[in-house]
Amino acid sequence: MIDTERATALRANTVRSGFVHPDYDGYCISRIPGTAAGVLDSAVGPTLPNDVFDGIDTTVSNVLVLFVDAYGFDQFQETHSNLPFFDRIACRGRVTPLTSVFPSETPSCVPTLHTGLQPVEHGQLGWNLYLPGRDLVVEPLPFQTKRGDPIDPDDGSLFTETPIYHQLESEGIDTHIVEPFDSSDDPKTAGASTHTYTSPADFAVQLRRVLEQSSAPTYCYGYTPLVDAAGHAEGTRSERHNAELNCLSATLKRELCDRLRTDVAEETLLLFIADHGQVDSGSSENVDVLADPVVDRHLRRDRNGVPAISGSGRNLHLFVTDGSTDRIHTRLRERLDALVLTREEALESNLWGTHGPSKLFTERLGDLVVIPETTTVWHSEEPEELELVGDHGGLHPRELLVPFGAVRLDSLAGTDGTSQTILG
């Protein structure tokens, strides 16, 4: 069952028309870790409202958090009926829309999903991060500078918070991370056992094996990025996007519905989640922010000459030269269909969260924050970013609303059913 009325209510809470405000105090992905751990009687953070589990038996020993990068709520509604695994979640479980955090970018959402903290607390503001104290733009998710030089994952200037896994392990809960890259040295996954995979089929096999081989109770977090990559390259309605979803559905159905041991399936709650959706714009509509000579002249550059911009093409933190903020603010508001916030307006907006800002967040907040409505706005020194078809990071409902599916795995075995939509 899909709660479409909740989606309507979330879309109605806007910063301005077309820009949805994250629902941090209610239906937001920042509450997923607390909710998932709460099923195993562990209190690691705030939880989602109880109705996300209406009709679902949560008396289980295991929780599988299945994280499909960029499979937004709108994209889920458009595609699930043709994808047996995901359609079974819609038919036999409950799918509740949530909002992402802001920015709706994986480098901001992943720390939230590992800690339960809001971006205003953990300070991760997107794929690119300008560190004023080091005068350096870095990419915090792959742990490298813009020139490709490696950064120590334990570098305290990147991430200082504590993930939930130490607490879960101390309470006797077996914790596992299944990702396509080795995250054993990532401080965001510290405390959990990590596993890698090489293909969608291997991903599904690894999830099944973790559930079957772990000692209950178990908290398993599995992540796949391929749907996100397809959307960036060709858009969310493309053949490639559809093919990735079909492949993922087929492999997950085989391993988690057809091959998983019955006794394990009966003790496992599946929580299907996403971090964000995507907005399709197309390279012809995307904007080079440095094409404006005034912006180009007054935008700061780091010690390597890289433009001092945090975030990405739908969430830009601009660091400008002294005394030029008002002038650049005016130029961007005239040129772009976007929210353009001063630092002071940004601090008052609660877009990054409702809790007090951390030292890292305050240091990293730009002089100006630009949030385009539907286009990608970046700079020509990274032209590949201006070629993206699908993108995310902003506040458009297609990127900000995501599905939260809850279903026991034993409910997914057998033949397919018919999807339903619920109101309320």
N, C-alpha and C positions, 0 to 999 in steps of 0.2 A: 504494500500500500504506500502511496506517495502523498505526502501532506502538501498539497499545492496552496492551500490557504495560508500556511506559514510563509511560503515564498512571497505571496502577495503582501503580507504584513512587513516582511523584511525589506522588500523593494520600496515600500512607502516611506521608510525612514531614511531620508536623503539629506545630504549636505546642500545640494541644489539639484534641480531636475537632471536625472541621468547619473548622479553620483551617490551611491548607496553608502551609508555610514555603517561601519562594522558594529555588530551587536555584542560588544564585549561582555555585557552584564546578563546576557541571556543565551542566544543561539549562535555561538561563535566557536571556531575550531580551537581557540585557546583553552576551551573547557573539555576537549577530547581526552587529554591524558588523565585528568582527574576522574572523568566518567569511566574510562576503560579500566583504570586501576580500581575504581570503586566497586566494579563488578566482582573483583577478587578481594573485597573488604580492605583495601588499602586507601588511605586518604593522602593523596599527593598534591591536591589542588582543587580549584573550583570545578563543579560539575554542571553538565547540561540539565535543563528542566526534565523532570521525570517522564514527560509524555513522549520523549524520544524512544522509550521502551514500552509504550502502550501495546499490549498484546504479545509481548516477547517474554519468554521464560529466560531469565538471566541467572538462574541457579545452575552455575557451571563452574568448572575448575580451571578452564583455559580461556584466554581472550586472544584473538587474532586481529590485529589492527592492520587492515589491508589498504595501503596508501597508493592510489593511482594518481600520479602527478598530472595536474591540469584537466582532470575529468570533471568539469564543472556541472552544476545542477542543470542548467539549460541543455548542455551537451548530453547529459545522462537521459533527460526526458526525450530528447530527439532520437536516441539510438538504442536504448536498452531493450526495446521489444524485439530487436533483431539479434540480440546477444544473449544466448541461453543462460549463461552464468549470472549476468547482471539482471536479466529479466526475472530469474528466480528470486533474487533478492527483493525486487519490487513486488513480486506476487506473494511471496511467502513470509517476508519480513516487513519492516517498516522503514521507509526512507523519509528523512526529515531534512529540509534545507537548512543550512547554516550559513553564516557569513565567514569569509576568510578574515584574517587580520589585514591591517594595512602596514606596509605594502603587501599586495597579494602576489608575492614573489617567493619562490622556494627557499632562497637563503634567509628569508625572514620567517617563513612558516615552519621550516624544519626545526629551528631552535625552539619555537613555541611548542611544537609537537613532542619534543624531547624533554621539555622543562615545565610546560603549563604556564609559562610567563608570556606576558604581552610584549610586543616590540619596544614599547616605551621603557620596559624593564631590561630586556636583554640587549637592546641597542643594535641589532642586526638590521640594516636598512636596505638591503638589496644585493644584487649581484656584484655591484661595484661599491666600494666603501672608501671614502676619503678619510684618512686618519690625520687630523690637523697636527697632533703632537709629533708625528713623524714626517709630515708634509709629503704623504705618499698615498696614491690610489692603489688599492689592492682588490683582489677577488677572493673573498673570505671562504666561499664554499670549496673551490679547488686549492685553497691555501697557496696563492701565488700573487706576485705583483703583476701589474699590467704588462711588464716586459717578459713575464714567464718565470721570473726567479722564484724559487720555492720559499714559503714562509713556514716556520715551525708551528704546527697545529696548537701547541701549548703556549704560544705567544699570548701573554695576558692582554695585549692591546686589541686582540680580536674578540675573545669570548671569555667571560669570567663567571658564568652562572653554573649551577649544579643540575645535571639531568636527574630524572626520576628513578633511574635504574639502581642506584646504590640503596635507596630506601626500599624498593621492592625486593631486592636481593636480601636485605637485612631482615625482611619479614618472611623469608622463606619462599618467595615467588621467583621461579626460574625465568630469566629475561633474555630475549634473543632479538637481534637485529639482522634482517636479511636484505642486503642491498647489492647492486651490481659492481660496487667498488669496495675496496678494503677500508673500513671505517674503524679498525681496531685502535688507531692512534688519535681518533677524533674525540676531543673532550666532550662533545655533545652526546656521545653514546657511551661514555665511561660507565663501567659497572655491568654492562650487558655482554653476553657472548655474541660475537659477530660472525656472519656467514656471507659469502659472496656467491654470485651465480653468473652464468655466461649467456643466457638466452631466456626468452619468455617461458619455454618449457622447463628449463632448469630452475627458474624462479618458482614455479608452481611445485616442482618436485621438492625443492629445498623447504618450502613452507610445510608441505605434508610431512617430510621427514622430521623437521623440528617438532611438530606437534606430536608425532608418534613416538619420538625418542626422548622427549623431555620428561622430567618428573613434574607431575602436577603439584601445585598450581603453576601455570605458565602464562607469561605475557610475551607475545611475539609480535614484532613490528616488521612488516614487509613492505618494501618500497620499489616501485617501477617508474622510470622516467620516459618510456618510449612514446606514450601518447602525447606527452608534452612536446617532444622533439618533432613529431609528425605535424602537430598543429603549428609550431613555429615555422616549419619549412613550407607547408602547403595549405594551412588553414584547417578549421575544425569541421568543415563539410567536405573535405577532400577524400579521394580514394585511399591515400596513404593513411590518413587518420582513421578511416573506417577499417582498413586492413589491420592496423595495430590493435584496435579494439577487438576485432574478430579473433585474432591470434591469442590475445590475452584471455578472452572469454573461453575459448576452446581449451586452453591449457589449464586454466583454473577449474573449469568444470570437470575435466578428466581427473585431476589430482585431488581436489577438495570435495567433489560431489560423488565421484564414481569409485575412487581408489582409497580414500581415507578410511582407516579402520572404524567400524561402526561405534565401538566403545569410546574412541577419541572424539568422533563427530558429536556424539551425545553430550559430551562434556565441554564443547567449545562454542563460544559466542563469537561470530564474525562481526566486526565493525568495519564496514567499507567506508573509506574516507577519501577526500581529495584536499589539496591545499588551495586550489584556485581553479577557475576556468580560463578561457582565453577570449579575446576580442579579435575578430578578423578585420584587418584594415587594408593591407596591400601596400607594396613598396611605393606605388605612385602617389599615395596620400601621406606618406611619412615625411617628417620635417627635420631638416638639419638645423639645429639650434645655432650653430656657428656661422650659418649663412648670413645672419644679421651682423654687420660689422661692429655695431655697438656692443652686442653681447660678446662677440669674439675678442674685442679689445679689453673688456673689463672682467672677463671670466678668469679666475685664478688658475694657475697650473702648478702641478706638484714639482718636486725637485728633479723629476725625470722629464718634465715638459708635458705631462699628461693633463688634459683638462680636468679640473677639480670638480667632478660631478659624482655624487653617490647615487645609488639606486640603479635604474635602468630606463628604458625608453617610455615607460608609462608611470614613472615615479622618479622624478629628478630632484636632487638636492644640489643647488648651484652655490658654489662658494665664489664670491666676487670680490673685486678690489675695494679697498676702503672708500666710502663715500659714493659708491655707484649703485647701491641697492635700490633706491627709489627710481632711478633712471631705468635700470634693467627691468624692474617690476612693471613699469609703465609700458615698455617696449614689448614685453612678453604678453601682457594682457591685450594689447592691441593686435598682436600677430597670431595668437594661438586661441583655439577653442579649448580652454583649459582652466582649471582652478590654479591660480598663481598666488601663493601664500607667502607673506613675510614670515620671518622667524617667530615673531611675536604672535601672529595669527595662527601659525602652526602649533605653537605650544598651548594655545587656548582651545584648539579644535577637538582634542581627545581622539584624533584619527589613529594614533599609534597605541591607544589604550587609555584606561580610566584610572590607572594607578600612578603613583608619583614617578617622575622620570629619573632614570639612573644617570650616573655620572657619564657612562659611555654614550647614552642616548643624547644627552645635552651637548656633549662635545662634538657629536657627529651630525647634529641637525644643521641643515644648510642655511645660508643667508636668505635664500628663496627656495620654495618647494613648488614644483610644477607637476600637475596631475592632468594629463590630457584626457579628453572624453573618449575618443575612439581611435586616435592615431598614435603612432610611435614617434617620439621626438628624441633624437639623439644627435650625434655629431659625426661629420664626414671622416674623421680620423679612424673611426671604426665602421666602415661602410656596410659591413655585413649586418649590423644591427638595423640599418635602414632598409634592408632587403627582406626583413621578416614579414610574413603574411599574417600569422597569428601571434599575439603578444599579450602580456598581462603585467600586473603590478599596480594597476589603478583601482578605481572605484565603480567601474561599469558593472551592472548586474550580471552580465555574462561571465565576467571574471571573478566577481566577489562572492557570488552564491555557489555553494558546493553541496553535494549530497552527503548525508550521514546515514548509512544503511546499517540496520541491526537485524540479525537473524541467527538462529542456531544452525550450525552446519548440518546436523542431522535432518533439518527441515529442507535442505537443498537437494537431497537425494531423490531419485525417481524421475517421473515424467514432468514435462513442463506444464505450467498453468497459465492463467490469464491475468494480466496486470490490472490493478485497480487504482483509482485515485480517490483519496478521501478528502473531506473538507473538515477543518477544525483540528 
